[in-house]
Amino acid sequence: MECVLNTSPLPSPSASPTATAAFGHAEGVSNDEFRAAMSRLAAGVVLVTAQEPPLDPDDPMAPAGEDVGMTATAFVSVSLDPPLALVSLREGSRMDDLLAEQPLWAVSVLAESQRHIAGRFAMKGRISDRLLFEDIPYVRGEVSGAPLVGGALATLELRTEQRVPAGDHTLVVGRVLTARLPSADGGPLLHFRGRYRHLG
């Protein structure tokens, strides 16, 4: 979608909240303008995974919690020493709520052949992720216990160091505990202008 500049005058300080909301933001950029501009920034695609804590953590025989996965493009390295990375989660999302209580999580950097995985875990409104993992090859992280997707270009396991509220999202900064390169084949899966793409 093309970015159309809004040339309407800025609302005055005395403008009603309704008028400001219709315009977008007092600073002069609307949600659609911001979204369209950022869609021009190509981003890698990852699957963020974590395992819910058992219902009774004091009972060693209690069944393990459910695996949860979420497709993300806002995942970046933060620091080399110590090794830190960050993921941005929509506030109140299932993954945001889970990582508020589960400090261990994992990231699989998806290859261009794994578009179906990205699309599957980007679906909204699902109640359970159990069936989504059924036909996807994965191993469990040695530290996090979270699923690491087979064939991914890279996998990382992390422990949350900091959670930072940022507008309608939460920035989760994690210390990288393991980093592996399970597959050297293929290129990365990218997201650009609202669609999944590949290099070339």
NUTORVEX-117909 format. One record per atom (N, C-alpha, C): residue number from 1; residue in three letters; chain; x, y, z. Coordinates in pm, whole numbers. Layout:
% residues N
resi/resn/chain/px/py/pz
NUM/ALA/A/X/Y/Z
...
***
This chain:
% residues 200
resi/resn/chain/px/py/pz
1/MET/A/84/-118/0
1/MET/A/0/0/0
1/MET/A/88/124/0
2/GLU/A/55/220/-87
2/GLU/A/134/340/-96
2/GLU/A/111/429/25
3/CYS/A/213/500/68
3/CYS/A/203/592/180
3/CYS/A/148/724/130
4/VAL/A/34/767/181
4/VAL/A/-27/893/142
4/VAL/A/-7/993/255
5/LEU/A/57/1105/226
5/LEU/A/83/1204/329
5/LEU/A/-45/1272/369
6/ASN/A/-64/1291/497
6/ASN/A/-180/1361/549
6/ASN/A/-149/1509/554
7/THR/A/-219/1587/473
7/THR/A/-192/1731/467
7/THR/A/-292/1812/547
8/SER/A/-376/1745/626
8/SER/A/-472/1818/709
8/SER/A/-398/1894/817
9/PRO/A/-451/2010/858
9/PRO/A/-385/2088/963
9/PRO/A/-385/2013/1095
10/LEU/A/-281/2038/1174
10/LEU/A/-275/1978/1306
10/LEU/A/-390/2026/1392
11/PRO/A/-448/1939/1475
11/PRO/A/-554/1984/1564
11/PRO/A/-497/2081/1667
12/SER/A/-576/2177/1701
12/SER/A/-533/2276/1799
12/SER/A/-529/2213/1936
13/PRO/A/-455/2274/2033
13/PRO/A/-449/2216/2167
13/PRO/A/-584/2200/2231
14/SER/A/-681/2282/2185
14/SER/A/-814/2273/2245
14/SER/A/-904/2175/2173
15/ALA/A/-849/2108/2069
15/ALA/A/-931/2014/1993
15/ALA/A/-977/1901/2082
16/SER/A/-1094/1847/2050
16/SER/A/-1150/1742/2133
16/SER/A/-1070/1614/2116
17/PRO/A/-1074/1523/2216
17/PRO/A/-1004/1395/2204
17/PRO/A/-1051/1317/2082
18/THR/A/-1180/1330/2047
18/THR/A/-1233/1259/1931
18/THR/A/-1166/1305/1804
19/ALA/A/-1146/1437/1791
19/ALA/A/-1083/1492/1672
19/ALA/A/-938/1446/1663
20/THR/A/-869/1443/1777
20/THR/A/-730/1398/1777
20/THR/A/-719/1252/1738
21/ALA/A/-812/1169/1787
21/ALA/A/-809/1027/1755
21/ALA/A/-832/1005/1607
22/ALA/A/-925/1084/1548
22/ALA/A/-954/1069/1406
22/ALA/A/-834/1106/1322
23/PHE/A/-759/1209/1369
23/PHE/A/-642/1252/1294
23/PHE/A/-531/1148/1302
24/GLY/A/-516/1087/1414
24/GLY/A/-409/990/1433
24/GLY/A/-337/1020/1563
25/HIS/A/-227/1095/1557
25/HIS/A/-151/1131/1675
25/HIS/A/-123/1281/1671
26/ALA/A/-109/1339/1789
26/ALA/A/-84/1482/1796
26/ALA/A/45/1522/1724
27/GLU/A/141/1427/1715
27/GLU/A/269/1457/1651
27/GLU/A/257/1465/1500
28/GLY/A/143/1421/1443
28/GLY/A/122/1441/1302
28/GLY/A/135/1319/1214
29/VAL/A/161/1199/1270
29/VAL/A/169/1079/1189
29/VAL/A/56/985/1228
30/SER/A/-11/931/1130
30/SER/A/-121/838/1158
30/SER/A/-67/696/1169
31/ASN/A/-150/608/1224
31/ASN/A/-111/468/1234
31/ASN/A/-81/409/1097
32/ASP/A/-165/441/999
32/ASP/A/-147/386/864
32/ASP/A/-17/436/800
33/GLU/A/16/563/821
33/GLU/A/139/618/765
33/GLU/A/261/551/826
34/PHE/A/258/536/957
34/PHE/A/371/473/1026
34/PHE/A/386/328/983
35/ARG/A/272/256/975
35/ARG/A/275/116/935
35/ARG/A/327/101/792
36/ALA/A/283/188/702
36/ALA/A/326/179/563
36/ALA/A/476/208/549
37/ALA/A/524/307/625
37/ALA/A/667/340/618
37/ALA/A/752/224/669
38/MET/A/712/164/781
38/MET/A/791/56/839
38/MET/A/782/-72/757
39/SER/A/677/-86/675
39/SER/A/665/-206/592
39/SER/A/772/-210/484
40/ARG/A/836/-94/459
40/ARG/A/945/-88/360
40/ARG/A/1078/-133/418
41/LEU/A/1081/-164/547
41/LEU/A/1203/-213/611
41/LEU/A/1199/-365/610
42/ALA/A/1282/-427/526
42/ALA/A/1286/-574/520
42/ALA/A/1339/-629/651
43/ALA/A/1275/-734/700
43/ALA/A/1315/-791/829
43/ALA/A/1319/-943/819
44/GLY/A/1412/-1003/892
44/GLY/A/1415/-1148/903
44/GLY/A/1297/-1197/984
45/VAL/A/1262/-1322/968
45/VAL/A/1147/-1380/1036
45/VAL/A/1194/-1490/1130
46/VAL/A/1147/-1487/1254
46/VAL/A/1185/-1587/1352
46/VAL/A/1061/-1647/1416
47/LEU/A/1078/-1765/1473
47/LEU/A/974/-1823/1556
47/LEU/A/1022/-1819/1700
48/VAL/A/947/-1747/1784
48/VAL/A/977/-1739/1927
48/VAL/A/897/-1850/1996
49/THR/A/964/-1928/2078
49/THR/A/898/-2040/2146
49/THR/A/931/-2041/2294
50/ALA/A/840/-2097/2370
50/ALA/A/862/-2115/2514
50/ALA/A/769/-2225/2561
51/GLN/A/801/-2282/2674
51/GLN/A/718/-2387/2731
51/GLN/A/654/-2335/2859
52/GLU/A/522/-2353/2868
52/GLU/A/453/-2310/2988
52/GLU/A/506/-2387/3109
53/PRO/A/516/-2323/3224
53/PRO/A/557/-2395/3346
53/PRO/A/454/-2502/3380
54/PRO/A/496/-2610/3447
54/PRO/A/398/-2713/3488
54/PRO/A/297/-2653/3585
55/LEU/A/178/-2712/3587
55/LEU/A/72/-2662/3675
55/LEU/A/115/-2665/3821
56/ASP/A/192/-2768/3858
56/ASP/A/242/-2778/3995
56/ASP/A/394/-2792/3990
57/PRO/A/466/-2679/3996
57/PRO/A/612/-2686/3984
57/PRO/A/680/-2763/4096
58/ASP/A/609/-2785/4206
58/ASP/A/667/-2859/4319
58/ASP/A/652/-3010/4303
59/ASP/A/576/-3052/4203
59/ASP/A/553/-3195/4182
59/ASP/A/635/-3240/4061
60/PRO/A/741/-3318/4082
60/PRO/A/825/-3361/3969
60/PRO/A/751/-3451/3870
61/MET/A/638/-3507/3912
61/MET/A/561/-3593/3824
61/MET/A/452/-3517/3748
62/ALA/A/439/-3389/3775
62/ALA/A/336/-3310/3708
62/ALA/A/367/-3300/3559
63/PRO/A/265/-3305/3472
63/PRO/A/290/-3297/3328
63/PRO/A/348/-3161/3291
64/ALA/A/430/-3162/3187
64/ALA/A/490/-3036/3140
64/ALA/A/383/-2946/3080
65/GLY/A/410/-2818/3082
65/GLY/A/316/-2723/3025
65/GLY/A/317/-2729/2874
66/GLU/A/224/-2659/2813
66/GLU/A/210/-2658/2667
66/GLU/A/319/-2573/2602
67/ASP/A/359/-2614/2483
67/ASP/A/452/-2533/2404
67/ASP/A/375/-2419/2338
68/VAL/A/437/-2302/2335
68/VAL/A/375/-2184/2275
68/VAL/A/472/-2127/2173
69/GLY/A/420/-2085/2058
69/GLY/A/504/-2027/1954
69/GLY/A/443/-1901/1897
70/MET/A/527/-1812/1847
70/MET/A/481/-1686/1790
70/MET/A/578/-1640/1681
71/THR/A/527/-1606/1564
71/THR/A/609/-1551/1458
71/THR/A/643/-1406/1491
72/ALA/A/769/-1367/1468
72/ALA/A/811/-1231/1498
72/ALA/A/910/-1182/1393
73/THR/A/908/-1052/1368
73/THR/A/1009/-989/1282
73/THR/A/1091/-887/1361
74/ALA/A/1042/-848/1478
74/ALA/A/1113/-749/1560
74/ALA/A/1203/-822/1660
75/PHE/A/1308/-884/1607
75/PHE/A/1407/-954/1690
75/PHE/A/1544/-904/1648
76/VAL/A/1621/-852/1742
76/VAL/A/1750/-792/1708
76/VAL/A/1854/-825/1815
77/SER/A/1980/-825/1773
77/SER/A/2088/-837/1870
77/SER/A/2106/-703/1939
78/VAL/A/2146/-707/2065
78/VAL/A/2161/-585/2145
78/VAL/A/2306/-565/2187
79/SER/A/2372/-673/2229
79/SER/A/2506/-661/2285
79/SER/A/2583/-789/2260
80/LEU/A/2714/-775/2240
80/LEU/A/2800/-892/2224
80/LEU/A/2858/-936/2358
81/ASP/A/2885/-842/2447
81/ASP/A/2944/-873/2576
81/ASP/A/2873/-792/2686
82/PRO/A/2777/-854/2755
82/PRO/A/2733/-993/2742
82/PRO/A/2644/-1011/2619
83/PRO/A/2627/-1135/2573
83/PRO/A/2543/-1158/2456
83/PRO/A/2395/-1138/2489
84/LEU/A/2337/-1034/2432
84/LEU/A/2197/-1001/2458
84/LEU/A/2123/-984/2327
85/ALA/A/1996/-1022/2327
85/ALA/A/1909/-1000/2212
85/ALA/A/1773/-956/2265
86/LEU/A/1693/-899/2176
86/LEU/A/1567/-838/2217
86/LEU/A/1457/-879/2121
87/VAL/A/1338/-906/2175
87/VAL/A/1221/-929/2093
87/VAL/A/1110/-835/2142
88/SER/A/1033/-784/2047
88/SER/A/922/-695/2079
88/SER/A/791/-774/2072
89/LEU/A/714/-773/2181
89/LEU/A/589/-849/2190
89/LEU/A/472/-756/2213
90/ARG/A/362/-784/2145
90/ARG/A/242/-704/2167
90/ARG/A/196/-720/2311
91/GLU/A/173/-608/2378
91/GLU/A/134/-611/2519
91/GLU/A/5/-690/2536
92/GLY/A/7/-783/2630
92/GLY/A/-112/-863/2657
92/GLY/A/-128/-984/2568
93/SER/A/-35/-1004/2474
93/SER/A/-42/-1123/2389
93/SER/A/-9/-1247/2473
94/ARG/A/-38/-1363/2417
94/ARG/A/-13/-1485/2493
94/ARG/A/136/-1500/2525
95/MET/A/222/-1467/2427
95/MET/A/365/-1480/2452
95/MET/A/412/-1378/2554
96/ASP/A/358/-1259/2548
96/ASP/A/395/-1156/2647
96/ASP/A/357/-1203/2787
97/ASP/A/238/-1256/2801
97/ASP/A/193/-1304/2932
97/ASP/A/279/-1422/2979
98/LEU/A/313/-1512/2886
98/LEU/A/392/-1629/2924
98/LEU/A/532/-1589/2968
99/LEU/A/598/-1501/2892
99/LEU/A/735/-1463/2926
99/LEU/A/742/-1373/3049
100/ALA/A/627/-1325/3096
100/ALA/A/624/-1253/3223
100/ALA/A/646/-1349/3340
101/GLU/A/617/-1479/3319
101/GLU/A/636/-1577/3426
101/GLU/A/738/-1684/3392
102/GLN/A/768/-1701/3264
102/GLN/A/865/-1801/3220
102/GLN/A/990/-1728/3168
103/PRO/A/1102/-1734/3241
103/PRO/A/1219/-1657/3199
103/PRO/A/1299/-1718/3084
104/LEU/A/1273/-1846/3054
104/LEU/A/1350/-1915/2950
104/LEU/A/1269/-1925/2821
105/TRP/A/1330/-1889/2709
105/TRP/A/1262/-1893/2580
105/TRP/A/1364/-1917/2470
106/ALA/A/1315/-1935/2349
106/ALA/A/1403/-1970/2239
106/ALA/A/1358/-1901/2111
107/VAL/A/1451/-1893/2016
107/VAL/A/1425/-1832/1886
107/VAL/A/1484/-1921/1777
108/SER/A/1405/-1948/1675
108/SER/A/1453/-2019/1555
108/SER/A/1446/-1921/1439
109/VAL/A/1561/-1898/1375
109/VAL/A/1568/-1809/1259
109/VAL/A/1523/-1888/1137
110/LEU/A/1409/-1852/1079
110/LEU/A/1347/-1934/976
110/LEU/A/1415/-1917/840
111/ALA/A/1422/-2030/768
111/ALA/A/1476/-2032/632
111/ALA/A/1364/-2001/533
112/GLU/A/1403/-1969/410
112/GLU/A/1306/-1931/309
112/GLU/A/1206/-2043/279
113/SER/A/1244/-2168/305
113/SER/A/1155/-2281/282
113/SER/A/1054/-2300/395
114/GLN/A/1061/-2217/498
114/GLN/A/975/-2236/616
114/GLN/A/866/-2130/628
115/ARG/A/824/-2079/514
115/ARG/A/717/-1979/512
115/ARG/A/590/-2032/576
116/HIS/A/562/-2161/557
116/HIS/A/440/-2219/613
116/HIS/A/442/-2216/766
117/ILE/A/560/-2228/824
117/ILE/A/570/-2222/970
117/ILE/A/541/-2080/1018
118/ALA/A/598/-1983/949
118/ALA/A/575/-1843/986
118/ALA/A/426/-1810/978
119/GLY/A/361/-1851/869
119/GLY/A/219/-1822/854
119/GLY/A/133/-1891/957
120/ARG/A/169/-2012/991
120/ARG/A/91/-2088/1088
120/ARG/A/91/-2023/1225
121/PHE/A/209/-1977/1270
121/PHE/A/219/-1921/1404
121/PHE/A/189/-1771/1409
122/ALA/A/152/-1716/1294
122/ALA/A/110/-1575/1292
122/ALA/A/-42/-1563/1302
123/MET/A/-113/-1675/1300
123/MET/A/-259/-1672/1308
123/MET/A/-305/-1613/1441
124/LYS/A/-408/-1530/1434
124/LYS/A/-461/-1466/1555
124/LYS/A/-582/-1544/1606
125/GLY/A/-607/-1530/1735
125/GLY/A/-729/-1583/1794
125/GLY/A/-728/-1730/1826
126/ARG/A/-614/-1798/1811
126/ARG/A/-611/-1941/1841
126/ARG/A/-608/-1963/1993
127/ILE/A/-664/-2074/2035
127/ILE/A/-671/-2104/2177
127/ILE/A/-550/-2185/2222
128/SER/A/-506/-2278/2137
128/SER/A/-398/-2368/2174
128/SER/A/-297/-2376/2060
129/ASP/A/-170/-2393/2095
129/ASP/A/-64/-2410/1996
129/ASP/A/-25/-2557/1980
130/ARG/A/-86/-2645/2057
130/ARG/A/-43/-2785/2059
130/ARG/A/-45/-2847/1920
131/LEU/A/-155/-2828/1846
131/LEU/A/-167/-2889/1714
131/LEU/A/-73/-2825/1613
132/LEU/A/-34/-2700/1635
132/LEU/A/51/-2630/1540
132/LEU/A/191/-2692/1533
133/PHE/A/233/-2754/1642
133/PHE/A/367/-2814/1646
133/PHE/A/368/-2959/1595
134/GLU/A/251/-3018/1572
134/GLU/A/243/-3163/1551
134/GLU/A/328/-3214/1435
135/ASP/A/323/-3147/1320
135/ASP/A/395/-3199/1204
135/ASP/A/519/-3117/1170
136/ILE/A/570/-3044/1269
136/ILE/A/691/-2964/1249
136/ILE/A/807/-3034/1320
137/PRO/A/915/-3067/1248
137/PRO/A/1030/-3129/1314
137/PRO/A/1100/-3030/1408
138/TYR/A/1125/-3072/1529
138/TYR/A/1194/-2985/1623
138/TYR/A/1261/-3069/1730
139/VAL/A/1357/-3006/1796
139/VAL/A/1418/-3066/1915
139/VAL/A/1396/-2970/2030
140/ARG/A/1411/-3019/2150
140/ARG/A/1395/-2933/2266
140/ARG/A/1529/-2873/2305
141/GLY/A/1526/-2744/2337
141/GLY/A/1648/-2679/2380
141/GLY/A/1701/-2740/2507
142/GLU/A/1831/-2756/2514
142/GLU/A/1892/-2821/2630
142/GLU/A/1879/-2736/2756
143/VAL/A/1863/-2605/2740
143/VAL/A/1852/-2515/2855
143/VAL/A/1708/-2473/2879
144/SER/A/1639/-2432/2773
144/SER/A/1505/-2375/2787
144/SER/A/1395/-2479/2784
145/GLY/A/1420/-2594/2721
145/GLY/A/1314/-2692/2702
145/GLY/A/1217/-2651/2594
146/ALA/A/1237/-2536/2531
146/ALA/A/1147/-2486/2428
146/ALA/A/1179/-2551/2294
147/PRO/A/1081/-2562/2204
147/PRO/A/1106/-2621/2073
147/PRO/A/1202/-2536/1989
148/LEU/A/1298/-2604/1925
148/LEU/A/1389/-2542/1829
148/LEU/A/1362/-2608/1694
149/VAL/A/1321/-2529/1597
149/VAL/A/1272/-2582/1470
149/VAL/A/1383/-2646/1388
150/GLY/A/1360/-2766/1340
150/GLY/A/1454/-2833/1253
150/GLY/A/1464/-2760/1120
151/GLY/A/1586/-2749/1067
151/GLY/A/1605/-2681/940
151/GLY/A/1616/-2531/950
152/ALA/A/1606/-2476/1071
152/ALA/A/1621/-2332/1088
152/ALA/A/1765/-2292/1059
153/LEU/A/1785/-2169/1015
153/LEU/A/1921/-2122/985
153/LEU/A/2004/-2107/1113
154/ALA/A/1938/-2072/1222
154/ALA/A/2005/-2057/1351
154/ALA/A/1903/-2076/1461
155/THR/A/1949/-2120/1577
155/THR/A/1863/-2129/1694
155/THR/A/1935/-2068/1813
156/LEU/A/1858/-2003/1899
156/LEU/A/1914/-1942/2019
156/LEU/A/1823/-1972/2137
157/GLU/A/1882/-1990/2253
157/GLU/A/1807/-2001/2378
157/GLU/A/1845/-1883/2466
158/LEU/A/1746/-1828/2532
158/LEU/A/1768/-1705/2607
158/LEU/A/1702/-1711/2744
159/ARG/A/1754/-1628/2834
159/ARG/A/1694/-1607/2965
159/ARG/A/1666/-1458/2980
160/THR/A/1543/-1425/3015
160/THR/A/1505/-1284/3024
160/THR/A/1587/-1211/3129
161/GLU/A/1644/-1098/3086
161/GLU/A/1719/-1010/3176
161/GLU/A/1639/-885/3213
162/GLN/A/1554/-842/3120
162/GLN/A/1482/-716/3143
162/GLN/A/1356/-712/3058
163/ARG/A/1250/-654/3112
163/ARG/A/1126/-628/3037
163/ARG/A/1100/-479/3041
164/VAL/A/1082/-419/2924
164/VAL/A/1067/-274/2914
164/VAL/A/935/-241/2845
165/PRO/A/839/-180/2915
165/PRO/A/716/-136/2849
165/PRO/A/749/-28/2746
166/ALA/A/692/-42/2625
166/ALA/A/717/54/2518
166/ALA/A/590/71/2436
167/GLY/A/509/171/2471
167/GLY/A/383/192/2402
167/GLY/A/292/72/2418
168/ASP/A/245/17/2304
168/ASP/A/156/-99/2310
168/ASP/A/231/-231/2300
169/HIS/A/363/-227/2322
169/HIS/A/444/-348/2317
169/HIS/A/532/-359/2442
170/THR/A/587/-478/2460
170/THR/A/686/-503/2565
170/THR/A/815/-546/2499
171/LEU/A/925/-481/2533
171/LEU/A/1056/-520/2482
171/LEU/A/1117/-617/2583
172/VAL/A/1142/-738/2538
172/VAL/A/1198/-842/2625
172/VAL/A/1344/-862/2587
173/VAL/A/1433/-825/2678
173/VAL/A/1577/-839/2655
173/VAL/A/1623/-969/2721
174/GLY/A/1687/-1055/2642
174/GLY/A/1730/-1183/2696
174/GLY/A/1879/-1205/2678
175/ARG/A/1939/-1273/2775
175/ARG/A/2079/-1315/2762
175/ARG/A/2083/-1444/2682
176/VAL/A/2167/-1449/2580
176/VAL/A/2177/-1566/2495
176/VAL/A/2258/-1673/2568
177/LEU/A/2197/-1790/2588
177/LEU/A/2260/-1899/2661
177/LEU/A/2320/-2003/2567
178/THR/A/2256/-2026/2454
178/THR/A/2310/-2115/2350
178/THR/A/2282/-2053/2214
179/ALA/A/2370/-2080/2119
179/ALA/A/2351/-2035/1981
179/ALA/A/2405/-2145/1890
180/ARG/A/2319/-2195/1802
180/ARG/A/2356/-2305/1714
180/ARG/A/2321/-2272/1570
181/LEU/A/2393/-2339/1477
181/LEU/A/2366/-2325/1333
181/LEU/A/2329/-2462/1279
182/PRO/A/2203/-2503/1296
182/PRO/A/2166/-2639/1256
182/PRO/A/2161/-2661/1106
183/SER/A/2144/-2556/1027
183/SER/A/2133/-2573/882
183/SER/A/2210/-2464/810
184/ALA/A/2291/-2504/714
184/ALA/A/2366/-2408/633
184/ALA/A/2304/-2393/495
185/ASP/A/2193/-2460/472
185/ASP/A/2131/-2460/340
185/ASP/A/2022/-2353/329
186/GLY/A/2014/-2293/211
186/GLY/A/1905/-2199/183
186/GLY/A/1930/-2061/239
187/GLY/A/1846/-1969/196
187/GLY/A/1855/-1831/242
187/GLY/A/1752/-1802/349
188/PRO/A/1751/-1679/398
188/PRO/A/1659/-1643/505
188/PRO/A/1518/-1613/454
189/LEU/A/1421/-1632/539
189/LEU/A/1285/-1587/512
189/LEU/A/1276/-1440/554
190/LEU/A/1223/-1357/465
190/LEU/A/1213/-1215/492
190/LEU/A/1067/-1171/490
191/HIS/A/1042/-1057/556
191/HIS/A/909/-995/553
191/HIS/A/926/-853/501
192/PHE/A/855/-821/391
192/PHE/A/869/-690/327
192/PHE/A/736/-652/265
193/ARG/A/690/-531/295
193/ARG/A/565/-478/242
193/ARG/A/449/-574/266
194/GLY/A/444/-629/388
194/GLY/A/332/-712/428
194/GLY/A/332/-854/376
195/ARG/A/441/-897/312
195/ARG/A/444/-1033/256
195/ARG/A/576/-1101/291
196/TYR/A/572/-1235/295
196/TYR/A/693/-1312/313
196/TYR/A/767/-1321/179
197/ARG/A/898/-1305/183
197/ARG/A/979/-1304/60
197/ARG/A/1111/-1375/87
198/HIS/A/1190/-1390/-19
198/HIS/A/1323/-1446/-3
198/HIS/A/1421/-1365/-84
199/LEU/A/1548/-1381/-57
199/LEU/A/1651/-1306/-128
199/LEU/A/1655/-1347/-276
200/GLY/A/1693/-1251/-360
200/GLY/A/1710/-1284/-500
200/GLY/A/1585/-1258/-582
***
